[in-house]
Amino acid sequence: MAKLVQAVRRFGPRVVRPRALRDSELSEWLAGRTGLTRAQVAAVLYELSAAISFFNRAGMTLRLAGVGTFQPTIRHSGRLRIRYFMASELRREMNATGAFAGEIANRENIGLDFTSLKALWDTEFPDDPLESPS
């Protein structure tokens, strides 16, 4: 029998992600908004990465206005981990109704409950029905 996670993967809504934006493209976009050159923006982004690493390795939390907080933690193994907490204003912007302009696969399935997912799965895969959760 199929599991719920298989149905969610198959029929659940998900963001269709085009290729990743390259650093040079981000630098060019920011340059157009700031009046800096693309090379200056690229240098600032490179140094920002170095600053996050430097200060987190020193045990300091780094807060970037409008971006969020980078906080160092350590695992039981001793391996350093940096946790990122999105700034609340950025989260509100991202989650505003109608703000997302990208493509969503299975958009029509947003909010479906287990019964609806089961019906979709069982219709498409009658020989492998979805297992009901216990």
The first five atom37 places (N, CA, C, CB, O) and aatype in JSON, in Angstrom:
{
  "aatype": [12, 0, 11, 10, 19, 5, 0, 19, 1, 1, 13, 7, 14, 1, 19, 19, 1, 14, 1, 0, 10, 1, 3, 15, 6, 10, 15, 6, 17, 10, 0, 7, 1, 16, 7, 10, 16, 1, 0, 5, 19, 0, 0, 19, 10, 18, 6, 10, 15, 0, 0, 9, 15, 13, 13, 2, 1, 0, 7, 12, 16, 10, 1, 10, 0, 7, 19, 7, 16, 13, 5, 14, 16, 9, 1, 8, 15, 7, 1, 10, 1, 9, 1, 18, 13, 12, 0, 15, 6, 10, 1, 1, 6, 12, 2, 0, 16, 7, 0, 13, 0, 7, 6, 9, 0, 2, 1, 6, 2, 9, 7, 10, 3, 13, 16, 15, 10, 11, 0, 10, 17, 3, 16, 6, 13, 14, 3, 3, 14, 10, 6, 15, 14, 15],
  "atom_mask": [
    [1, 1, 1, 1, 1],
    [1, 1, 1, 1, 1],
    [1, 1, 1, 1, 1],
    [1, 1, 1, 1, 1],
    [1, 1, 1, 1, 1],
    [1, 1, 1, 1, 1],
    [1, 1, 1, 1, 1],
    [1, 1, 1, 1, 1],
    [1, 1, 1, 1, 1],
    [1, 1, 1, 1, 1],
    [1, 1, 1, 1, 1],
    [1, 1, 1, 0, 1],
    [1, 1, 1, 1, 1],
    [1, 1, 1, 1, 1],
    [1, 1, 1, 1, 1],
    [1, 1, 1, 1, 1],
    [1, 1, 1, 1, 1],
    [1, 1, 1, 1, 1],
    [1, 1, 1, 1, 1],
    [1, 1, 1, 1, 1],
    [1, 1, 1, 1, 1],
    [1, 1, 1, 1, 1],
    [1, 1, 1, 1, 1],
    [1, 1, 1, 1, 1],
    [1, 1, 1, 1, 1],
    [1, 1, 1, 1, 1],
    [1, 1, 1, 1, 1],
    [1, 1, 1, 1, 1],
    [1, 1, 1, 1, 1],
    [1, 1, 1, 1, 1],
    [1, 1, 1, 1, 1],
    [1, 1, 1, 0, 1],
    [1, 1, 1, 1, 1],
    [1, 1, 1, 1, 1],
    [1, 1, 1, 0, 1],
    [1, 1, 1, 1, 1],
    [1, 1, 1, 1, 1],
    [1, 1, 1, 1, 1],
    [1, 1, 1, 1, 1],
    [1, 1, 1, 1, 1],
    [1, 1, 1, 1, 1],
    [1, 1, 1, 1, 1],
    [1, 1, 1, 1, 1],
    [1, 1, 1, 1, 1],
    [1, 1, 1, 1, 1],
    [1, 1, 1, 1, 1],
    [1, 1, 1, 1, 1],
    [1, 1, 1, 1, 1],
    [1, 1, 1, 1, 1],
    [1, 1, 1, 1, 1],
    [1, 1, 1, 1, 1],
    [1, 1, 1, 1, 1],
    [1, 1, 1, 1, 1],
    [1, 1, 1, 1, 1],
    [1, 1, 1, 1, 1],
    [1, 1, 1, 1, 1],
    [1, 1, 1, 1, 1],
    [1, 1, 1, 1, 1],
    [1, 1, 1, 0, 1],
    [1, 1, 1, 1, 1],
    [1, 1, 1, 1, 1],
    [1, 1, 1, 1, 1],
    [1, 1, 1, 1, 1],
    [1, 1, 1, 1, 1],
    [1, 1, 1, 1, 1],
    [1, 1, 1, 0, 1],
    [1, 1, 1, 1, 1],
    [1, 1, 1, 0, 1],
    [1, 1, 1, 1, 1],
    [1, 1, 1, 1, 1],
    [1, 1, 1, 1, 1],
    [1, 1, 1, 1, 1],
    [1, 1, 1, 1, 1],
    [1, 1, 1, 1, 1],
    [1, 1, 1, 1, 1],
    [1, 1, 1, 1, 1],
    [1, 1, 1, 1, 1],
    [1, 1, 1, 0, 1],
    [1, 1, 1, 1, 1],
    [1, 1, 1, 1, 1],
    [1, 1, 1, 1, 1],
    [1, 1, 1, 1, 1],
    [1, 1, 1, 1, 1],
    [1, 1, 1, 1, 1],
    [1, 1, 1, 1, 1],
    [1, 1, 1, 1, 1],
    [1, 1, 1, 1, 1],
    [1, 1, 1, 1, 1],
    [1, 1, 1, 1, 1],
    [1, 1, 1, 1, 1],
    [1, 1, 1, 1, 1],
    [1, 1, 1, 1, 1],
    [1, 1, 1, 1, 1],
    [1, 1, 1, 1, 1],
    [1, 1, 1, 1, 1],
    [1, 1, 1, 1, 1],
    [1, 1, 1, 1, 1],
    [1, 1, 1, 0, 1],
    [1, 1, 1, 1, 1],
    [1, 1, 1, 1, 1],
    [1, 1, 1, 1, 1],
    [1, 1, 1, 0, 1],
    [1, 1, 1, 1, 1],
    [1, 1, 1, 1, 1],
    [1, 1, 1, 1, 1],
    [1, 1, 1, 1, 1],
    [1, 1, 1, 1, 1],
    [1, 1, 1, 1, 1],
    [1, 1, 1, 1, 1],
    [1, 1, 1, 1, 1],
    [1, 1, 1, 0, 1],
    [1, 1, 1, 1, 1],
    [1, 1, 1, 1, 1],
    [1, 1, 1, 1, 1],
    [1, 1, 1, 1, 1],
    [1, 1, 1, 1, 1],
    [1, 1, 1, 1, 1],
    [1, 1, 1, 1, 1],
    [1, 1, 1, 1, 1],
    [1, 1, 1, 1, 1],
    [1, 1, 1, 1, 1],
    [1, 1, 1, 1, 1],
    [1, 1, 1, 1, 1],
    [1, 1, 1, 1, 1],
    [1, 1, 1, 1, 1],
    [1, 1, 1, 1, 1],
    [1, 1, 1, 1, 1],
    [1, 1, 1, 1, 1],
    [1, 1, 1, 1, 1],
    [1, 1, 1, 1, 1],
    [1, 1, 1, 1, 1],
    [1, 1, 1, 1, 1],
    [1, 1, 1, 1, 1],
    [1, 1, 1, 1, 1]
  ],
  "atom_positions": [
    [[0.83, -1.19, 0.0], [0.0, 0.0, 0.0], [0.87, 1.25, 0.0], [-0.94, 0.0, 1.21], [1.95, 1.29, 0.6]],
    [[0.38, 2.25, -0.69], [1.1, 3.51, -0.79], [0.97, 4.3, 0.52], [0.56, 4.35, -1.97], [0.02, 4.12, 1.28]],
    [[1.93, 5.15, 0.77], [1.95, 5.97, 1.98], [1.5, 7.4, 1.65], [3.37, 5.98, 2.61], [1.59, 7.84, 0.5]],
    [[1.04, 8.1, 2.66], [0.57, 9.47, 2.5], [1.65, 10.37, 1.89], [0.13, 10.03, 3.85], [1.35, 11.22, 1.06]],
    [[2.89, 10.17, 2.31], [3.97, 11.01, 1.79], [4.08, 10.89, 0.26], [5.31, 10.63, 2.46], [4.42, 11.87, -0.41]],
    [[3.81, 9.72, -0.28], [3.84, 9.55, -1.74], [2.75, 10.38, -2.4], [3.68, 8.06, -2.11], [2.98, 10.98, -3.44]],
    [[1.58, 10.41, -1.81], [0.48, 11.19, -2.37], [0.76, 12.68, -2.28], [-0.83, 10.86, -1.65], [0.47, 13.44, -3.21]],
    [[1.33, 13.1, -1.17], [1.67, 14.52, -1.01], [2.71, 14.92, -2.04], [2.19, 14.81, 0.43], [2.59, 15.97, -2.67]],
    [[3.74, 14.08, -2.23], [4.77, 14.36, -3.24], [4.18, 14.45, -4.64], [5.85, 13.28, -3.2], [4.57, 15.3, -5.43]],
    [[3.26, 13.57, -4.93], [2.68, 13.48, -6.28], [1.67, 14.58, -6.56], [2.02, 12.13, -6.46], [1.68, 15.18, -7.64]],
    [[0.8, 14.85, -5.59], [-0.33, 15.74, -5.83], [-0.29, 17.06, -5.06], [-1.59, 15.03, -5.5], [-1.06, 17.97, -5.34]],
    [[0.61, 17.16, -4.1], [0.66, 18.38, -3.29], [1.2, 19.57, -4.07], [0.0, 0.0, 0.0], [1.97, 19.4, -5.01]],
    [[0.8, 20.78, -3.67], [1.31, 21.97, -4.34], [2.81, 22.13, -4.06], [0.55, 23.23, -3.88], [3.28, 21.82, -2.97]],
    [[3.53, 22.61, -5.05], [4.96, 22.85, -4.86], [5.42, 23.95, -5.82], [5.79, 21.55, -5.09], [4.87, 24.12, -6.9]],
    [[6.43, 24.66, -5.39], [7.0, 25.72, -6.2], [7.81, 25.09, -7.33], [7.88, 26.67, -5.34], [8.64, 24.21, -7.09]],
    [[7.56, 25.55, -8.53], [8.37, 25.13, -9.68], [9.55, 26.09, -9.72], [7.53, 25.14, -11.05], [9.4, 27.27, -10.0]],
    [[10.72, 25.56, -9.45], [11.9, 26.41, -9.36], [12.67, 26.4, -10.67], [12.81, 25.96, -8.21], [13.15, 25.36, -11.12]],
    [[12.79, 27.57, -11.28], [13.67, 27.64, -12.45], [15.12, 27.55, -11.98], [13.43, 28.97, -13.27], [15.38, 27.35, -10.8]],
    [[16.03, 27.69, -12.88], [17.44, 27.6, -12.5], [17.78, 28.61, -11.4], [18.35, 27.83, -13.72], [17.07, 29.61, -11.23]],
    [[18.84, 28.35, -10.68], [19.27, 29.25, -9.61], [19.85, 30.54, -10.2], [20.32, 28.57, -8.7], [20.5, 30.52, -11.25]],
    [[19.59, 31.63, -9.53], [20.13, 32.92, -9.94], [21.63, 32.93, -9.67], [19.43, 34.1, -9.19], [22.08, 32.53, -8.59]],
    [[22.4, 33.38, -10.64], [23.85, 33.45, -10.47], [24.24, 34.74, -9.72], [24.57, 33.39, -11.84], [23.52, 35.74, -9.77]],
    [[25.38, 34.68, -9.03], [25.87, 35.86, -8.31], [25.95, 37.07, -9.22], [27.25, 35.57, -7.71], [25.57, 38.18, -8.83]],
    [[26.44, 36.86, -10.43], [26.61, 37.99, -11.36], [25.27, 38.62, -11.73], [27.34, 37.53, -12.63], [25.18, 39.83, -11.92]],
    [[24.22, 37.8, -11.82], [22.89, 38.33, -12.13], [22.33, 39.12, -10.95], [21.94, 37.18, -12.5], [21.72, 40.18, -11.14]],
    [[22.52, 38.61, -9.75], [22.09, 39.34, -8.56], [22.86, 40.66, -8.46], [22.3, 38.48, -7.29], [22.27, 41.7, -8.16]],
    [[24.15, 40.61, -8.7], [24.97, 41.83, -8.64], [24.48, 42.86, -9.64], [26.45, 41.49, -8.91], [24.42, 44.05, -9.33]],
    [[24.15, 42.41, -10.84], [23.66, 43.33, -11.87], [22.31, 43.93, -11.47], [23.54, 42.59, -13.23], [22.08, 45.13, -11.64]],
    [[21.42, 43.1, -10.92], [20.11, 43.58, -10.5], [20.24, 44.62, -9.38], [19.24, 42.4, -10.03], [19.61, 45.68, -9.41]],
    [[21.09, 44.3, -8.38], [21.3, 45.23, -7.27], [21.99, 46.51, -7.74], [22.13, 44.57, -6.18], [21.68, 47.6, -7.25]],
    [[22.92, 46.38, -8.67], [23.6, 47.56, -9.2], [22.6, 48.52, -9.84], [24.68, 47.15, -10.24], [22.7, 49.74, -9.67]],
    [[21.63, 47.97, -10.55], [20.61, 48.8, -11.18], [19.73, 49.53, -10.18], [0.0, 0.0, 0.0], [19.14, 50.56, -10.51]],
    [[19.63, 49.02, -8.97], [18.79, 49.63, -7.93], [19.57, 50.57, -7.02], [18.14, 48.56, -7.11], [18.97, 51.42, -6.36]],
    [[20.89, 50.43, -6.97], [21.66, 51.17, -5.97], [22.56, 52.26, -6.53], [22.49, 50.23, -5.19], [22.97, 53.15, -5.8]],
    [[22.87, 52.19, -7.82], [23.81, 53.15, -8.38], [25.26, 52.69, -8.24], [0.0, 0.0, 0.0], [26.16, 53.36, -8.73]],
    [[25.49, 51.57, -7.59], [26.83, 51.0, -7.52], [27.1, 50.24, -8.81], [26.98, 50.06, -6.27], [26.18, 49.93, -9.57]],
    [[28.36, 49.94, -9.05], [28.68, 49.11, -10.21], [28.43, 47.65, -9.84], [30.16, 49.34, -10.68], [28.34, 47.29, -8.67]],
    [[28.33, 46.82, -10.87], [28.15, 45.39, -10.63], [29.33, 44.83, -9.84], [27.98, 44.63, -11.97], [29.14, 43.98, -8.97]],
    [[30.53, 45.29, -10.14], [31.73, 44.82, -9.45], [31.7, 45.22, -7.97], [33.0, 45.37, -10.13], [32.11, 44.44, -7.11]],
    [[31.23, 46.43, -7.68], [31.15, 46.88, -6.28], [30.14, 46.03, -5.51], [30.75, 48.38, -6.22], [30.4, 45.61, -4.38]],
    [[29.0, 45.78, -6.12], [27.98, 44.96, -5.46], [28.52, 43.55, -5.23], [26.69, 44.9, -6.31], [28.34, 42.98, -4.15]],
    [[29.19, 42.98, -6.23], [29.76, 41.63, -6.1], [30.76, 41.6, -4.94], [30.44, 41.2, -7.42], [30.79, 40.63, -4.18]],
    [[31.56, 42.64, -4.82], [32.54, 42.69, -3.74], [31.85, 42.76, -2.38], [33.48, 43.91, -3.92], [32.28, 42.1, -1.43]],
    [[30.78, 43.54, -2.28], [30.04, 43.64, -1.02], [29.42, 42.3, -0.65], [28.96, 44.74, -1.12], [29.47, 41.89, 0.51]],
    [[28.82, 41.61, -1.63], [28.23, 40.3, -1.36], [29.28, 39.31, -0.89], [27.52, 39.77, -2.6], [29.03, 38.53, 0.04]],
    [[30.43, 39.32, -1.51], [31.53, 38.43, -1.12], [31.96, 38.74, 0.32], [32.73, 38.58, -2.09], [32.15, 37.82, 1.13]],
    [[32.1, 40.01, 0.64], [32.52, 40.4, 1.98], [31.43, 40.13, 3.01], [32.89, 41.88, 2.0], [31.74, 39.82, 4.16]],
    [[30.17, 40.23, 2.62], [29.07, 39.9, 3.53], [29.15, 38.43, 3.92], [27.7, 40.22, 2.87], [28.97, 38.09, 5.09]],
    [[29.41, 37.58, 2.96], [29.58, 36.15, 3.25], [30.73, 35.94, 4.23], [29.83, 35.36, 1.95], [30.62, 35.16, 5.18]],
    [[31.83, 36.63, 3.99], [32.99, 36.51, 4.88], [32.66, 37.02, 6.28], [34.19, 37.29, 4.31], [33.11, 36.44, 7.27]],
    [[31.87, 38.09, 6.38], [31.5, 38.65, 7.68], [30.62, 37.68, 8.47], [30.77, 39.99, 7.5], [30.81, 37.49, 9.67]],
    [[29.66, 37.07, 7.79], [28.8, 36.09, 8.46], [29.65, 34.96, 9.02], [27.72, 35.53, 7.48], [29.48, 34.55, 10.17]],
    [[30.55, 34.46, 8.21], [31.43, 33.37, 8.65], [32.31, 33.81, 9.82], [32.3, 32.88, 7.49], [32.41, 33.11, 10.82]],
    [[32.95, 34.96, 9.68], [33.89, 35.45, 10.69], [33.21, 35.64, 12.04], [34.53, 36.77, 10.23], [33.68, 35.13, 13.06]],
    [[32.1, 36.38, 12.05], [31.46, 36.69, 13.32], [30.76, 35.48, 13.94], [30.47, 37.8, 13.13], [30.76, 35.34, 15.16]],
    [[30.18, 34.62, 13.13], [29.57, 33.41, 13.68], [30.63, 32.47, 14.23], [28.75, 32.69, 12.6], [30.41, 31.85, 15.27]],
    [[31.78, 32.36, 13.57], [32.86, 31.52, 14.1], [33.41, 32.09, 15.4], [33.98, 31.38, 13.08], [33.98, 31.36, 16.2]],
    [[33.24, 33.41, 15.62], [33.67, 34.04, 16.87], [32.6, 33.9, 17.95], [34.0, 35.52, 16.64], [32.77, 34.4, 19.06]],
    [[31.49, 33.22, 17.62], [30.43, 33.0, 18.59], [29.38, 34.1, 18.62], [0.0, 0.0, 0.0], [28.49, 34.07, 19.47]],
    [[29.46, 35.06, 17.72], [28.54, 36.19, 17.72], [27.36, 35.95, 16.79], [29.27, 37.47, 17.32], [27.5, 35.36, 15.71]],
    [[26.21, 36.4, 17.21], [25.02, 36.39, 16.37], [25.07, 37.64, 15.5], [23.7, 36.34, 17.23], [25.41, 38.72, 15.97]],
    [[24.72, 37.48, 14.24], [24.75, 38.61, 13.29], [23.33, 38.89, 12.82], [25.69, 38.31, 12.08], [22.68, 38.02, 12.25]],
    [[22.86, 40.12, 13.06], [21.52, 40.52, 12.62], [21.66, 41.49, 11.46], [20.7, 41.17, 13.79], [22.32, 42.52, 11.57]],
    [[21.03, 41.15, 10.34], [21.03, 42.02, 9.17], [19.62, 42.57, 8.99], [21.51, 41.25, 7.89], [18.68, 41.82, 8.73]],
    [[19.49, 43.87, 9.12], [18.18, 44.52, 9.02], [17.51, 44.13, 7.7], [18.32, 46.06, 9.12], [18.11, 44.22, 6.63]],
    [[16.26, 43.7, 7.81], [15.49, 43.35, 6.63], [15.8, 41.98, 6.05], [0.0, 0.0, 0.0], [15.08, 41.51, 5.18]],
    [[16.86, 41.33, 6.53], [17.26, 40.01, 6.02], [17.0, 38.94, 7.07], [18.74, 40.0, 5.61], [16.29, 37.97, 6.81]],
    [[17.59, 39.11, 8.24], [17.39, 38.14, 9.29], [18.61, 38.0, 10.18], [0.0, 0.0, 0.0], [19.53, 38.81, 10.15]],
    [[18.59, 36.95, 10.97], [19.61, 36.69, 11.97], [20.35, 35.4, 11.67], [18.99, 36.64, 13.38], [19.74, 34.38, 11.36]],
    [[21.67, 35.46, 11.76], [22.54, 34.29, 11.6], [23.14, 34.0, 12.96], [23.67, 34.53, 10.5], [23.86, 34.83, 13.53]],
    [[22.84, 32.82, 13.48], [23.21, 32.49, 14.85], [24.03, 31.2, 14.88], [21.96, 32.35, 15.74], [23.59, 30.18, 14.35]],
    [[25.21, 31.23, 15.5], [26.0, 30.01, 15.59], [25.47, 29.08, 16.67], [27.47, 30.34, 15.86], [25.07, 29.52, 17.75]],
    [[25.47, 27.8, 16.37], [25.17, 26.76, 17.35], [26.2, 25.66, 17.13], [23.68, 26.22, 17.2], [26.95, 25.68, 16.15]],
    [[26.22, 24.7, 18.02], [27.17, 23.6, 17.86], [26.44, 22.28, 18.09], [28.37, 23.75, 18.84], [25.59, 22.17, 18.97]],
    [[26.78, 21.3, 17.3], [26.19, 19.97, 17.44], [26.94, 19.18, 18.51], [26.22, 19.21, 16.08], [28.02, 19.58, 18.95]],
    [[26.35, 18.07, 18.92], [27.01, 17.22, 19.91], [28.36, 16.73, 19.41], [26.13, 16.03, 20.27], [29.26, 16.48, 20.21]],
    [[28.49, 16.61, 18.11], [29.75, 16.14, 17.52], [30.84, 17.21, 17.56], [29.52, 15.69, 16.09], [32.01, 16.93, 17.31]],
    [[30.44, 18.47, 17.88], [31.4, 19.56, 17.89], [31.39, 20.36, 16.6], [0.0, 0.0, 0.0], [32.1, 21.35, 16.47]],
    [[30.58, 19.94, 15.65], [30.52, 20.64, 14.36], [29.67, 21.9, 14.48], [29.95, 19.7, 13.27], [28.55, 21.87, 15.0]],
    [[30.21, 23.02, 14.0], [29.52, 24.3, 14.02], [28.38, 24.3, 13.02], [30.49, 25.45, 13.74], [28.5, 23.78, 11.91]],
    [[27.27, 24.9, 13.42], [26.11, 25.04, 12.53], [25.63, 26.47, 12.64], [24.97, 24.01, 12.9], [25.56, 27.02, 13.74]],
    [[25.29, 27.07, 11.52], [24.74, 28.42, 11.53], [23.25, 28.32, 11.26], [25.45, 29.33, 10.48], [22.83, 27.78, 10.24]],
    [[22.45, 28.86, 12.18], [21.0, 28.88, 12.02], [20.61, 30.24, 11.46], [20.26, 28.59, 13.38], [21.13, 31.27, 11.86]],
    [[19.67, 30.21, 10.52], [19.18, 31.45, 9.91], [17.72, 31.63, 10.3], [19.34, 31.43, 8.36], [16.91, 30.72, 10.14]],
    [[17.39, 32.8, 10.8], [16.02, 33.16, 11.13], [15.63, 34.36, 10.27], [15.86, 33.49, 12.67], [16.21, 35.44, 10.39]],
    [[14.66, 34.17, 9.4], [14.24, 35.23, 8.49], [13.67, 36.41, 9.27], [13.21, 34.7, 7.49], [12.93, 36.22, 10.24]],
    [[14.0, 37.62, 8.84], [13.46, 38.83, 9.47], [11.94, 38.83, 9.32], [14.08, 40.11, 8.84], [11.41, 38.44, 8.27]],
    [[11.24, 39.27, 10.35], [9.78, 39.23, 10.34], [9.2, 40.06, 9.2], [9.22, 39.72, 11.67], [8.19, 39.67, 8.6]],
    [[9.81, 41.2, 8.88], [9.3, 42.02, 7.78], [9.48, 41.32, 6.43], [10.0, 43.37, 7.75], [8.63, 41.45, 5.55]],
    [[10.57, 40.58, 6.28], [10.79, 39.81, 5.05], [9.78, 38.66, 4.97], [12.25, 39.26, 4.99], [9.23, 38.39, 3.9]],
    [[9.53, 38.01, 6.1], [8.55, 36.93, 6.13], [7.16, 37.44, 5.75], [8.51, 36.28, 7.52], [6.45, 36.81, 4.97]],
    [[6.78, 38.59, 6.32], [5.48, 39.17, 5.98], [5.38, 39.49, 4.5], [5.22, 40.44, 6.81], [4.36, 39.22, 3.87]],
    [[6.45, 40.06, 3.95], [6.48, 40.37, 2.51], [6.33, 39.11, 1.67], [7.79, 41.08, 2.14], [5.54, 39.07, 0.72]],
    [[7.07, 38.08, 2.03], [7.05, 36.83, 1.27], [5.68, 36.15, 1.36], [8.14, 35.89, 1.78], [5.23, 35.54, 0.38]],
    [[5.03, 36.23, 2.5], [3.77, 35.53, 2.72], [2.52, 36.35, 2.43], [3.71, 35.05, 4.13], [1.4, 35.87, 2.6]],
    [[2.7, 37.59, 1.98], [1.54, 38.44, 1.67], [0.72, 37.79, 0.56], [1.99, 39.87, 1.25], [1.27, 37.26, -0.41]],
    [[-0.58, 37.83, 0.72], [-1.46, 37.25, -0.28], [-1.2, 37.89, -1.64], [-2.94, 37.44, 0.13], [-1.19, 39.11, -1.78]],
    [[-0.99, 37.04, -2.62], [-0.75, 37.51, -3.99], [0.67, 37.96, -4.27], [0.0, 0.0, 0.0], [0.96, 38.39, -5.39]],
    [[1.57, 37.87, -3.29], [2.94, 38.35, -3.48], [3.77, 37.41, -4.35], [3.61, 38.52, -2.14], [4.66, 37.86, -5.07]],
    [[3.49, 36.12, -4.29], [4.3, 35.15, -5.03], [3.96, 35.23, -6.52], [4.07, 33.72, -4.49], [2.8, 35.09, -6.91]],
    [[4.99, 35.45, -7.33], [4.78, 35.6, -8.77], [5.29, 34.39, -9.55], [5.47, 36.85, -9.28], [5.19, 34.35, -10.78]],
    [[5.83, 33.41, -8.84], [6.37, 32.23, -9.51], [5.27, 31.22, -9.85], [0.0, 0.0, 0.0], [4.09, 31.44, -9.59]],
    [[5.7, 30.11, -10.43], [4.78, 29.06, -10.83], [4.61, 28.05, -9.69], [5.28, 28.35, -12.11], [5.57, 27.69, -9.02]],
    [[3.37, 27.61, -9.48], [3.07, 26.59, -8.48], [2.44, 25.4, -9.2], [2.11, 27.15, -7.36], [1.38, 25.51, -9.81]],
    [[3.11, 24.26, -9.11], [2.56, 23.02, -9.67], [1.47, 22.53, -8.72], [3.67, 21.93, -9.88], [1.59, 22.68, -7.51]],
    [[0.43, 21.95, -9.26], [-0.69, 21.42, -8.47], [-1.36, 22.49, -7.62], [-0.22, 20.28, -7.58], [-1.83, 22.21, -6.52]],
    [[-1.38, 23.71, -8.13], [-1.99, 24.83, -7.39], [-3.42, 24.51, -6.97], [-1.97, 26.1, -8.25], [-3.87, 24.9, -5.89]],
    [[-4.13, 23.8, -7.83], [-5.53, 23.47, -7.56], [-5.68, 22.55, -6.34], [-6.16, 22.81, -8.77], [-6.79, 22.39, -5.83]],
    [[-4.59, 21.96, -5.88], [-4.64, 21.03, -4.75], [-4.29, 21.68, -3.41], [-3.71, 19.87, -4.99], [-4.2, 21.0, -2.39]],
    [[-4.09, 22.99, -3.41], [-3.79, 23.7, -2.16], [-4.96, 23.48, -1.19], [-3.54, 25.23, -2.4], [-6.12, 23.72, -1.55]],
    [[-4.65, 23.04, 0.01], [-5.65, 22.87, 1.05], [-6.4, 21.55, 1.04], [0.0, 0.0, 0.0], [-7.32, 21.36, 1.84]],
    [[-6.02, 20.62, 0.16], [-6.73, 19.33, 0.13], [-6.48, 18.56, 1.43], [-6.28, 18.49, -1.08], [-5.37, 18.59, 1.97]],
    [[-7.49, 17.89, 1.92], [-7.35, 17.07, 3.11], [-6.96, 15.64, 2.7], [-8.67, 17.07, 3.94], [-6.85, 15.33, 1.52]],
    [[-6.75, 14.78, 3.7], [-6.32, 13.41, 3.44], [-7.3, 12.68, 2.54], [-6.16, 12.65, 4.75], [-6.89, 11.96, 1.62]],
    [[-8.59, 12.84, 2.78], [-9.61, 12.14, 2.0], [-9.51, 12.51, 0.52], [-11.02, 12.46, 2.54], [-9.63, 11.64, -0.35]],
    [[-9.31, 13.77, 0.24], [-9.19, 14.22, -1.16], [-7.91, 13.7, -1.8], [-9.23, 15.75, -1.23], [-7.92, 13.27, -2.96]],
    [[-6.81, 13.73, -1.06], [-5.55, 13.19, -1.58], [-5.69, 11.69, -1.86], [-4.39, 13.45, -0.58], [-5.21, 11.19, -2.87]],
    [[-6.34, 11.0, -0.94], [-6.56, 9.56, -1.12], [-7.37, 9.3, -2.38], [-7.27, 8.97, 0.12], [-7.05, 8.38, -3.13]],
    [[-8.41, 10.08, -2.61], [-9.24, 9.9, -3.8], [-8.42, 10.12, -5.07], [-10.45, 10.87, -3.77], [-8.55, 9.35, -6.03]],
    [[-7.58, 11.15, -5.09], [-6.73, 11.4, -6.25], [-5.77, 10.23, -6.49], [-5.93, 12.7, -6.07], [-5.63, 9.74, -7.61]],
    [[-5.12, 9.78, -5.4], [-4.16, 8.69, -5.5], [-4.84, 7.4, -5.97], [-3.46, 8.45, -4.15], [-4.38, 6.75, -6.91]],
    [[-5.92, 7.05, -5.31], [-6.6, 5.78, -5.61], [-7.17, 5.76, -7.03], [-7.71, 5.53, -4.6], [-7.28, 4.7, -7.63]],
    [[-7.54, 6.92, -7.57], [-8.02, 7.01, -8.95], [-6.88, 6.76, -9.92], [-8.67, 8.38, -9.21], [-7.04, 6.03, -10.91]],
    [[-5.72, 7.36, -9.65], [-4.58, 7.22, -10.55], [-3.86, 5.88, -10.38], [-3.6, 8.35, -10.34], [-3.31, 5.34, -11.34]],
    [[-3.86, 5.34, -9.17], [-3.15, 4.1, -8.88], [-4.09, 3.09, -8.2], [-1.91, 4.37, -7.98], [-3.92, 2.8, -7.02]],
    [[-5.07, 2.57, -8.92], [-6.05, 1.67, -8.29], [-5.44, 0.38, -7.76], [-7.13, 1.32, -9.28], [-6.0, -0.24, -6.85]],
    [[-4.29, -0.06, -8.31], [-3.66, -1.29, -7.83], [-2.76, -1.06, -6.62], [-2.86, -1.91, -8.95], [-2.21, -2.01, -6.07]],
    [[-2.6, 0.19, -6.2], [-1.75, 0.52, -5.06], [-2.45, 1.58, -4.21], [-0.34, 1.01, -5.53], [-2.01, 2.73, -4.18]],
    [[-3.53, 1.22, -3.53], [-4.33, 2.22, -2.81], [-3.53, 2.87, -1.67], [-5.6, 1.58, -2.24], [-2.59, 2.28, -1.12]],
    [[-3.94, 4.09, -1.35], [-3.28, 4.84, -0.28], [-3.72, 4.29, 1.07], [-3.62, 6.35, -0.38], [-4.91, 4.11, 1.34]],
    [[-2.73, 4.02, 1.9], [-2.96, 3.47, 3.25], [-3.56, 4.57, 4.14], [-1.63, 2.93, 3.86], [-3.07, 5.69, 4.15]],
    [[-4.59, 4.24, 4.85], [-5.19, 5.19, 5.79], [-4.32, 5.29, 7.02], [-6.63, 4.77, 6.18], [-3.86, 4.27, 7.54]],
    [[-4.07, 6.52, 7.52], [-3.24, 6.64, 8.72], [-3.97, 6.07, 9.92], [-2.86, 8.12, 8.97], [-5.2, 6.11, 10.0]],
    [[-3.21, 5.53, 10.85], [-3.84, 4.92, 12.04], [-4.06, 5.94, 13.11], [-2.98, 3.79, 12.6], [-4.58, 5.61, 14.18]]
  ]
}
